[in-house]
Amino acid sequence: MGLLDNLESALLTGQPGQSSSVLAEAFQGIGGYQGVLGMLQKSGLGDRVESWLSTNASNLPITADEVRSALGDQHLQQLATRFGIPLDQVAGVLAQHLPAAVDHASPDGRLGTS
């Protein structure tokens, strides 16, 4: 079972903490959650990131194009390999799952070491 299967299984069974850890594992090669969120912030998406970390706000959505622009092809290729999915699907998967995963990985508004 690949990382994407694990992620989808965690989401379908209602185990958000598990989906957070699956993404954290995938992000290890690009700086963990901190690295990914840093790239998003540098790309002008700080309001999205802040909403995911906030303890009193709704998670703002992010688009696949915004993810693609922020992370770049090299990082998306690494993630595609980790997830075992085609490169053209990675940004969409991240756009769909990243807001909730970051939210669950930061229950007190701060990320741990992931």
N, C-alpha and C positions, 0 to 999 in steps of 0.2 A: 504494500500500500504506500503510495507516494505522499508527499507533503500536502498536495492539493486534496487528495482523498481524505487525509486526516483532518484538514481544515474544514472541508465540507461536512464530514461526519460530525465534527464538534459542533458546527453551526446547526445542523439538522437535529441533533440530539439535545440542543439547548445548553451546551456547556461552553459558555463564552470564554471562560478562563483557559480552557483547552485550546480554543482557536487563537487566543493571544499567544500562547506558548508555541504553537505551530508556526505562527508568523515570526515570532522572536527567533526561533531556530533558523528560519529561512533568511532572516536579515543579518545573521551573524557575520557573514562575509562582507557586508557593506556598512558595518558600524552599529548593528542592532537598531532598535527603535530610535535611539538618539540620533544615529546617523541618517536614517530615513526622514525623520521629522526635521532635522537640520536642513536637509536638501529641499524639503517642501517649503520651509520658512524662507530660505534664500531665494526661492522662486516666487515669492510674493503670496504664499498661501498660509501665512502665519495665522490669519483669522480662523482658518479651518482647523489647524493644529490646536490652537487655543481652545476651540470649542470641544475638541475631543478630550483634552486634558481637564477641562472645567468640570467642577462638581455640581454646577447649577445651571448648565446650559445644554440645549439640544445639540447633538452632533451635526455640524454642517456637512453636506455631501461634497464629494470631490469627483471629478470626471476622469475617465481613462486618459483623455488628452492631457489633463493637468498632471496626472501621475507620470505619464510618458515624458512630458516636457521637464518636469522636476528631476526625475531620476536618470534620464538618459538611456540610450540603447545599451551601453555596457552593463549597467546595473540591472536593467530589465532582462538582459540575456542571462546573467548570473541567476536571477530569480526564476526565469523560465526553466533553466536546467535543474534548479533545486525543486521546483514544483512538478517538473516532468510534464510541462504543457508547452504548446507553441508560443513563441515570442509575442505574436499578435494578440494573445489572450491575457498575458500577465497584467498589463495595466488595468484592464477591466476587472480582473479578479481582485487586485489591490484596491481599486476604487470602490468595489462592492463591500469588501471586508475590513479594510484598514480603519475606518472611523470607529466602528464598534470594538475592534480588537484593541486599539489604543485606549479607548474609554475604559475597557475592562482591565487593561494592564496598569491603569493609573487611578485606582479607586479614590485615592486621597488627592488627586490632581497632580501627582508627580509619578514619573516612571521609576521603576526599580532599576536594576542593573541590566535588564534585557535590552 
